[in-house]
Amino acid sequence: MTSRSYERLVCPIAQSLSVLGEQWPLLILRDVLFGYSRFEEFQSSLGISRNLLSRRLAEMVESGLLERRPLHEGAKRHEYVATDKARGLLPVLLALGQWTERWDPSPDGPRVTPRDPESGEPVTVRLMPRGADRGVRPKDVLITPGPGADAAFRDRLNRKRAAED
């Protein structure tokens, strides 16, 4: 969705930016995941031009983030519904919100409080080791190459680790 190509960068973050690399897809996803589904709702919420919104929605449908469905059988108007791929970005959006609330908080308090639907307790995004019930501080996370990492990335991480030792 961005005009910049990240194909030569062997990195999952760069690849996600080729789909989400500007503000509109993330803000549209926020609106979809927070309950909006219609073109007019997005336009009113975002203040985005009709042309740009139409393009972004079409790209998001094409990339598998949204499904475009008729409002009802035979309707000419449509709604946009989050796919599993889009719902998988909820932790990313919540983490961005948590980051903002920490580093640029509103004087009136948090602007959004995600909650567990069963307990009503606030939900936070945390780094957790698999299978553990304790969090990990961001500064303590060790980035390691995965099986798909290229040699340059492996070398860079090895040099970084050697410099820290």
C-alpha positions, 0 to 999 in steps of 0.5 A: 500500500505504500509506494516504497518497495521493501522486497530487497529487505529480508525482514518481516517488519519491512514486509509489513510496512509494504502493506501498513507503511503509512497512517491510513491502513492502521487508522482504518484498521483501528476503526474497523476493529473498534466497530466501524464498517461503512465507508461514510463512518471511516470518512467521518472518523478520519477526515480522509478524501473519498478518493484516497479512502476508496483506494486504501479500502480496495488495497486492504481488501486486495491484501486480505486485511478486509472483506467487502460485503453487501450491507444486505442481500441485493444492496449496492452499498457495502460494509468492510469487515476485518479478516483474521489477518486484520484481527491479528494486528490488534496487539500491534495497535494496542501496543502503539496505544500503550506506547503513546499513553506512556510517552505522551499521555493525555492529561485527562487519562488514558484515551482507550482502555482495552478490557477482558470481556469476561473479567472486565480487567484492563488488558495490556500488551506484554512480551512473554516467553512462550508458555510462561506467565511472566512478562519480559521487559523490552530492554531484556528481549534478545533478538536472534536470527530465525531459520529464514534469516539471511547471512547479513542479518545473522552477521549483524546480530553476531557482531552486535552480541560480540560487541556487548560481551 
